[in-house]
Amino acid sequence: MSIEVKNLSKFYGEQAAVNDISFSIKKGEIVGFLGPNGAGKSTTMKILTGFIPSTKGQVQICGMEVDVDALETRKKIGYLPENNPLYLDMYVREYLEFVGNIYKVPNLKQRVNEMIQQVGLEVEQNKKIGMLSKGYRQRVGLAQAIIHDPEVLILDEPTTGLDPNQLVEIRELIKRIGKSKTVMLSTHIMQEVSAICDRVIIIKQGKIVADDKAEDLQFEENKQVVYVEFEGDFSKNQLKKMSGITTVENVGENSWLIESDNSLDLRKFMAQFAQKNNLLVLTLRKEEKTLEEVFKELTK
């Protein structure tokens, strides 16, 4: 495993920022690390990257323990912190060369050129960082995180401040990086998680409350809901009498939300019901929870 966390805790006095969490992430996996503000996301990421020590538990990066092989594990990690600290008086290219020298990156000028092109900084490369927009500063932060070609990439709110076009570009970049590396990212943008993450870990008050694929979190076993809109006359009781139907809710003049207690495809039964009662089906779709709704339920 590229990241292995066992019984990790971090206490500030008697306050638990992280409370006995365990998870692992393998190479080539992109994992969304979600939670409300104050849940322990940034604290966990800082422990993984060696910025702060844990109170107890074990963290391994590429088989090495962070608190034992601190320098070696940091060489394996690319880190973009939440507040993206940069030297604002340095020029973009100058800063990337500075970071590359710290990591002793070979063929540094060529590597800097690659990073500038990869994150889309060509137009701004000759400016001071302090002159850049927030979105372009994020790109500089991402470039410094990957300039030494790390095996593990930890990104804390990597798309903060990006416009819609930049969002798409950076997401595609993260997806490309994730094919050969381990990526762990935190975000409050649920569409971002659905778009790029293979798996989701949700943390609440320092404890993990969910760890699964996004689509599996959105699926409720033994429960199904469909939205259907009919044209024609019938009674609510006719729908309620159907086998397996548990709830029938009128949500519009001819619109209904219908819930069953089994995994049978309700859409088929709605089509048969319409045919039997001489109804025209105007709309018929399966209703699924959004990741945002799942997140709210698990963290409220």
C-alpha positions, 0 to 999 in steps of 0.5 A: 500500500502507498498509504497505510494508516492504523489507529491514528489519533491526534489530541490537543489537550483533551480535544480529539482532532483525529480519533482512532482512524484506520485506512489504506490507499493503494497505488493508482487510486484517487481517494476523496477525503471529505468532511465538514470544517473541523472534522480532522481532514487537514490534521490527518493530511499534515500527519501523513506528510510529517508536518505535525506528529500524531498522538498515537497510531501508525502511518506508513508511506510506501512502506516507511513509517513517517515518524521514523523515516521522516526525510525519506517519506517526504521525498515520496510525497507531493503536498499542496496545503490548504492555504498554499503558502508561496513566496510572492516576491519570486517569479514563477519559474524562479520559484519552481527551480528553487523547489526543484533544487531542494529536491535535487531534481535532475535536468531541472530546467527541462522539468520546470518547463514540463511542469509549466506546460502541464499545469497551464502556466505558460502565459504567466510563467514570467510574472511574480507569484504575487501578481497572479490570480488565486487560480494561477497561484493554485497551479503554481502550488500544484506544480511544486507538489509534483515537480520531484515526481512523487509516488504519493500526492496529497492535495488539500482543497486543490481547486480552490479559486479556479474558474470553471474552465480551470476546474476541468483542466486541473481535474483532468490533470489529477486524473492523469497523475492518478493513473501512476500515483496515489492521490488523496485529496480533500474538497467540499465540491461533491461534483469534483469527487464524483468526477475524479475519485475512485473512492470516498472516505468521509470523516466526522468529528475525527472519526471515519463514518464512511469508506466506499466507492461513491456510487455504492454510497449513493445506493441504498440496498433493498430500497428503490424510488422512482419519479413518474408522471402520468397523463390520465385518471387513476387513484392513489390506492391503485398504486399503493395496492401494487406488490412491494410498494411502500410509499406513494407520494403525490409531488405534482398534479400528475407526478408521483414519487413511488418507493419500494422495499425490494430491488426490483426495477420499479420502472418496469412495473410503472410501465405495466401499470400505465398500460393496464390503466390506459395511461400515458407515461410522460416522465419515468426515472429512477431517483438516486441520492446525490453524493451531497445528500449522502454527505449531509446525512452522514455528517449532520 
